[in-house]
């Protein structure tokens, strides 16, 4: 039976934390865990989701709720308030309903003070992780039999009625997610061929070894005032661009195994060795084309490919430009990895940076540190195991605290407020990114809050605002109720 572990971790050379893992959420499978009744309850939740999967796409996140309520032996003693049509809603009834909700919600608080929750939905997160682990040869060591069962459950439960997968669990079927879904499920989907042929996901590039639109890494060597420099990119775009450009510059192709050969045969509408990649570079399935490519964009990519690529792959430009650019790119990847304790900024970036580190050194410490943080991204619910974008611990807790304070039941939930206050204080970022962070395109983060936990390290303005607001509200309350105020 799956159990959610809170704030657990043993510091080592591969796994490190800035605040003793406060806020960390990891799932572990206990083959002997749970009573027969509890296991039956979980199976009932799974069956209910499956039967309603085309009508209600998000999970109810029931597994950890069942676990927490059971561990705390929670019994709802406040009677439910029923309001009939036309009946007056009195102050007493509204207060009773609110009190009932507050007591239930308080029981869902984790031991370190935050409120766990799934933060997922996109269907292009999980397949690349599995593909990366397959390429690096670590799939068996990271994904147990139970991991595989739950990930397959998730992909299967969120397959659309037409056989494909959408960009997210609510979306129409797209090639971008149907092709990785094919590779992930290791099965033939009839939906693949009607949509065209070429997969829409670049993650499959490194698995099958096809050619792609050029992803230049040389921009990192240019002056930062140029408009196309990575320093000008949104942080998420930059953190995707850098490892992808590194993989492209290294001309990396994953091991061509019998499985890869089978996937090539399944995924393409014509024999793989007969595909003219130059002519298909700009093709995109209609279902994936949310916005047509401007002509100038295609001209830019073609110019980079036709005119600059032949030079950068030959001496002396290969040594003077490309290798230097690869060194600069990997320097940034390692910097971001270290400053996020190898969580990185999000799930897409996590997989790409992990693969780039493996390409650089398959037996190196950088890759091992990445492996240690994979559990932080995995989440289990009644619809299976999925990969989150990352946690929303601080964001959710900030709003939860404000809602509980507004309920005006502070005397009844003192311990809940104290734990929440401690979590917010311990989640505040205490230092700026290491070294000359401005040269690494980072900003000050000391005193801020992240979207998730302190180890993540990426400051967010609105999360900082909500965290500070909670601290200010607590500072105006008696310490015996909410604990000591945060120090400036």
N, C-alpha and C positions, 0 to 999 in steps of 0.2 A: 504494500500500500504506500502511496506517495505521501510524503510529509514535507511541509514547508519549514525550513530552518531559518531562524532570524539571527542576524549579527554573529554568525559563526564563521570561523576561519582560523587557521594556525599560521602565523607569520613564518615565512621561510624565504629562501633565495628566490623562489618563483612567485610567491604570493605575499604581498605587502599591503599595509593599510596605514592611513594617517590618523585614524581615530578608533582603532581596535574593531574595525568592521561594523561599526554602528550603521544601520540601514541596509546592510547586505541581506539579500533574499536568495536562497538556494533551495532547490528541491532534491530530496533524496528518496530512493525507493527502499522500503523495508519489506522483504518478502514475508516476514512473520508479523507485520504490523496490522493493527486493526482487528476488531472483533468480526465475526460473521455478519452481524447486523450492520456494522459500519461499512463493510465491503459491499454488502447488498445495497446500501444507500448510495454508494458511489456508482455502482452499476446502474441503478435506477436513474440517477442524474444523467449518466451518459446516454442511456436509451431514450430518455425524454428529449435530450438535445438532438439526437439523431432523427427522431420522429418529427421534430419541428424545425429541422435545419434549413429548409427552404423558406420558412416564414420568419424565424428569429435567428439572425446570423451571429450576433455576439453571444459569447458564453455568459452565464450568470456568475462565473467565478465562484462556484459553489464548494469546491474541494477544500480550500483553505478555510473558508467560513465554517464548514462542518467541523474541521479539525480544531479551530480556535474555540468554538462554542462548546465542543466536547471537552477540551482540555480545561476550560474554565468552569465546566459544569454549569453553564448558563441556563437558567430557567426564567422565562418571561413571566413575571408575576403580575404585571400591570395588565388589566383586562383590555381587550381590543375595543376601540370606540367605533360604533356603527351609527352612521347617519343615514336616515331614510330620506327618500325624495320629499322635498318640501319641508323637512324638519329644520328647525332653527339650530345653527351652530353656536353653542354657548361658549363662554370663556372657559368654563370648567372642562368641557369636552375637548376643546382645542389644547388646553394645558395637559390633559391626560394623554392625548395622542402624542404630543411633543415629548413628554416625559418617557413614554414607552419607546419612542424612537431613540432618544438620547441613551437610555440604558442598553438598548440593543447595539447601537453603534459603538458605545464604549467597550462592549465585550469583544469587539472585533479589533481592538488595538493590539499591536504587537508588543512584545516584552521590552523592546528598546524605545517604544513611544510612538512609532509611526503606524500608519494604516496601510497594509499591503494592498496591492491591486494589480491586475493585469494591465500592461501598457503595450498592446499589440494591435493587430488588424491587417496590416499589409501582408500579402502572401509571397512577397519576393525576399523576405528575410531568411527563412529557414532553409530552402534548397541550396543557396550558395554556401551556407555553413557546412552542410553535409557534403557538398562537392569539394570544398576546401579540405575537409578532413579526409575525404577519399583520396584526393591528390597527394596529400602529405603522408598518407599511410597511417593515420591516427584515428580512423573512424571506429575501429573496434575498441580501442582503449578509452575513447571518450563517450561513445554511445553504447550502453549496455543493451541487452535484449529488450528490457523494459523501456529504455529510451526510444528504441526503434519502433516498438509497438505503439507508443503514444504519439510519436511524430507521424507515423503512417496514419494513425487515427485522425490527427489534425488535418492532414492534407486530404484525406478521403472525405471527412465530414464537411469540408468546405469546398468540395468540388461542385461546380454548378450543374444544373440539370442538363445542359448541353454537352457535358463532359469535360469542359475546360475550367480554368481558374482565372479569377479576376485579379486586378492590381491589388485589391483588398477584398475582405470577406463580403462586402456589399456590392462589389463591382461586377460588370459584365465580363465575360471571358476575353482574355487578351493573349496574344502570342508571347508577350513579355513574361507572363507567369505560367502559361500552359506548357511552354517548352521546358523550363526548369522543373515543373511539376512532373513532366514525362521522365526526365532524368532522375528525379527524386524517387518516383514510384517504381521505376524500372518496369514499365509496362507500355503497351501500345495504346494510345488514345485516338479514337477515330476523329476526334476534334482537331488533331494536328494538321492533317492534310487539307481539309476544307479551308483552313485559315491561310494557307500558303505553303511555305516550306521553311524558310530561314528563321531560326529562333530570334526573338526580339530581345533576349537578355544577354548582356555582355559577360555576365558571370559564366555562361556556358562556353564562352570563348576559350578560357583557360583550361576548360575540361576537355573540349573536343579538338582544339588546335586550329580553329579557323582564323581567317584574316578579319581585321576590323578597321573602322575609321581610325585614323592616326590619333594617338593621345600623347602629344609632345610633352616631354619633361624639361625641355630646354628653357621654358619661360622662367623657371626658378632661378636661372643664372642671370637674367636680365635685371636692370635697375627696377626697384620696386615702385617707382613713380609711373611706370608704363601701365596703361589700362588693362592689358591682358595678364599682368603679373598675378601669381597666386595670392599675394598679399591683399589684392582687391576683391578676392572671392569671398562669398559667404562661407563661414567656417565649415559647414557641412559639405559644401561643394569642394572646398579645398582639400578636405580630408578624404574625399572620394577620389579626387583628381590625382593626388600625389601617389598613392600606391598603384593606381591604375596606370599612370604614366611610367612608373618604375617597372611594372610587369611588361608593359609594351616595349620600353627601351631595352630590357633584358631579352626580348624576344622569347619570353617564357612560354612553353607549351607543356601541359601536364602529361604524365605518362600515358601512352596510347595502349591501353589494355584491351582485351577482348570485349569488355563491357562498353568501352568507348567506341569501338568499331560497330557494335550493335546499335548504340545510340545514334551514331552518324547515319546508319541505315534507316532507323526509325524516324528521325527528325527532319530529314530532307526529302524534298519531292523529286530529286534526281540524284544520281550517284555522286557521292561526296567528291571524288577525284575528278569529276567533270564540271564542277561548279566554277563559273567565272566570277571570282570574288570582286574583281574591279567593277563589274557591271551591277553587282548586287549590293554595293556598299551603302547606297541610300534607300534601298527598299525597306518598306515598313508595312506591316499588316494594317489594313484599314481600321481594325478594332483598336489598334495601339496608337493610331495617329490622332492624338488629341489636338495637335497644332501642326500644320504643314511646315516643313523646313523652308525658310526663305532661301531664295536663290543664292544670295550672298554667303549664307552659311555653308551651303554645299560647295561653292567656289572656294571658300576658305579652306575647308577640309581637303578638297582635291588638290589645291595648290601646295599645302603642306606635304601631302602624300607624293605628288608627282615631282615637285621641284626640290624640296628640302630633304626628303627621306633618302634618296640615293646618295647625297653628299654625306649625311650624318652616319651612314653605315660603312663609310670607307675612310681609309687613312688619308690625311691626318685628322680630319674632322671628328672621326670616331673617338680618338684619344683626347683631342683638345676640347670638344664640346660635349659629346654624348656621355662619356664616362664621368666628366666633371658634373654634368647635370644629374646623373644617377647618384653620385655621392651626395650632392646637395639635397636631393629628394629624400634619400634614406636618412640623412641627418635629421630632417624635419619629422619623418615618421617616427624615429626613435625618440625624439624630443617629446612629441605628443603622447607616445606610448608611456614614457616614464612619468609624465606629469598627470596622467590619468590612471596610474597604477595598472596599465595595460587593459583598462576597460575601453579606452578610446572614447570618441564622442558619441558613437551610436553603432547599431548592429551592422549596417552596410559597411561602414568604415572599419569596424572590428575585423570582419572577415578578410577584407582586402589588405589591411595592414598585417594581419597574421600571415597571410599567404606571402606577402612581400618579404617578411622577416624569414620565412622558411626558404624562399628562393635565395636570399642572401646567404643564409647558413642553416641548413636543415637540422643541425645538431646544436645550434647556438642557444644561449640563454634567453635571447629576445623571444624566440618562438616558444620556448618552454613557459615563459611568463604569460604569453598569450593564452596558451592552453589552460593555465590555472584559472583564468577569468571567464572561460566559456560558461560555467554553471550560473554566473551572474545574469546571463541573458536568457536562460531557459525558464519557461513558466508552464505549469501544468494546470489544466482546468478540465471540466467535464467533456470538452471538445478535443482533448489531447494536449500534446506538448508543442508549444510554439516558441519562436524566438522573438523576444521583445525588441522594440527600438532601444530601450533600456528602461530602468525603473522610473517611477514618478513619486518616489517616497516623500521628498520635501514639498513638492507642489501640492500633493494630496493632503499632507499633514497640515500645511499652513491653512488651507481652507477648512479642514476638519476642526482645527482648534478654534478658529473664528466662529464657526457655526455653533460649537459647544458653548463658547463664552456667551454668544447671543441668546442661548436658550435660558440663561439665568438660573441654571441648576448647579452652580459651581460648588456649593457645599456638599452635594451628593456625589460629585465626580472629582473630588480632590486628587486622588491618586492618578486618575486619567490625565488630568491637566498637568500634574507634575511630570509625568512620563513624557507627555507631548512637549512640554517646555524643555526638558533635558535633551530630547531628540533634536529640537530646533537649535539649541545652543551647540550641541556637539556636531551638528551638520554644517555649521558656518565655516566657510573656507578661511583658514588662518594665515595663508601665505600666498604671495603672488607666484605665478609660474617661475620655475627655476631659471637662473642665469639671466642673460640679456633677452628677456622675453619679447621685447618689442622687435628685435631682429628676427624673431620666429613668428611674427605676425599675431602675437597675443597681446591682451590688454591686462590691466590690473585686475586682480580677483580677490585680493585680501579684504576680508570683511563681507564678502558676498555670500549668496547661497546658490546652489545648483538646482537643477530640476529633480535630481535623484538623491545622491548622498555626497559626503565630503570627498571620498576617494575619487569620484568622477572628475571633480576639479573644474569643470567648465561653468563659469558664472553666467547667470541669466538675470536680466534686469527685472522682469516681473516676478520671478521667484525670490529675488533679493527683496523686492518691495513687500511681498507677502510675509517673508521671514522676519523682516524688520518690524512690520506691523504687529505681528504676534509678540515679538519681544517687547514692544512698547506697551501693548495691552497688558502683558504679564507684569511689567514694571510698575503698573498702577494698582496692582492687587497685592494683598497680604502674602508675604513669603511662606507663611505656614499653610497656605492653600495651594499655591502654585510653585513654590520653591524660590530659590534665590534668583534675582534678576541677572540678566546677562551683563557682563562687564564690558564697558566701552573700550 
